[in-house]
């Protein structure tokens, strides 16, 4: 599976962005998908994840109520809608995929086998 993230940019605090992650390859619908982010000088951190079917999602506490993860398996694409953005959301955002991922491992970036290239999100105050 190859992943291509897009949709990042510069936005003012309180604004919104929608990130997309397009996947190529077979059996996208069998992969759990995650979003992670990494700010300069910080470790990569979990943002959100969605099950292969889309029936189950989870979020980091810092983004709950503001971000929504979704997927369209017919389009081989996963989305991250980010509302009420804050300066502390500034980071490079990565999408990731794994086929045999238990929910307990959603939060651990090392458990994912496939990664997109990252897209920069900058939120100005």
TANOR-V695087 format. One record per residue. RES is the residue in one letter. D_CENTER is the distance of its C-alpha to the mean C-alpha in whole Angstrom. Layout:
BEGIN
res-><RES/RES>
d_center-><D_CENTER/D_CENTER>
END
This chain:
BEGIN
res-><X/X/X/X/X/X/X/X/X/X/X/X/X/X/X/X/X/X/X/X/X/X/X/X/X/X/X/X/X/X/X/X/X/X/X/X/X/X/X/X/X/X/X/X/X/X/X/X/X/X/X/X/X/X/X/X/X/X/X/X/X/X/X/X/X/X/X/X/X/X/X/X/X/X/X/X/X/X/X/X/X/X/X/X/X/X/X/X/X/X/X/X/X/X/X/X/X/X/X/X/X/X/X/X/X/X/X/X/X/X/X/X/X/X/X/X/X/X/X/X/X/X/X/X/X>
d_center-><16/15/11/11/9/11/11/11/15/17/18/20/19/19/18/15/12/10/8/8/8/11/13/16/19/20/19/15/16/17/13/11/8/5/2/5/8/11/14/18/20/17/15/12/11/8/6/6/7/9/12/14/16/14/16/14/11/11/10/11/14/14/11/13/15/13/10/9/7/10/11/14/15/18/16/14/11/8/7/6/9/10/14/16/15/17/18/16/13/14/12/10/7/6/5/7/10/13/16/18/16/17/15/17/15/11/11/13/11/15/15/12/14/13/10/10/12/10/10/12/12/15/17/20/23>
END
